[in-house]
Amino acid sequence: MKIEMKPMSMPEAKKLVETVEGEDGKKEIRDFLKKFTKLKEKEAEEMRRELEALGLMKIKEEHLVKVIDLLPEDASDINKIFVDVGLNEDEINKMLEIIKRYR
């Protein structure tokens, strides 16, 4: 069996938890995800596609996941996610436009 590690948003994790067999900690994980997940899985997928369509080479998979999970409200919130990358004002505004549609 090949195990792959990749960043996953909370809506994606919620779907994955449902496919896991057994109950070892599953209830606690489900409760946590239910409490902190802001978007439905379909909305998260659409938002990811739109953010990827911006074609910003600076954005890594880990960044996308955090943006989807946290839904930042302004430029300072986005800059807290992108601490290792410098985004210009235009890039930030494009991302905020997309995020506002899903909030």
Summary of the structure (lengths in Angstrom):
residues: 103
radius of gyration: 14.9
end to end distance: 38.3
largest distance: 47.2
contacts: 250
relative contact order: 0.15
helix: 63%
strand: 0%
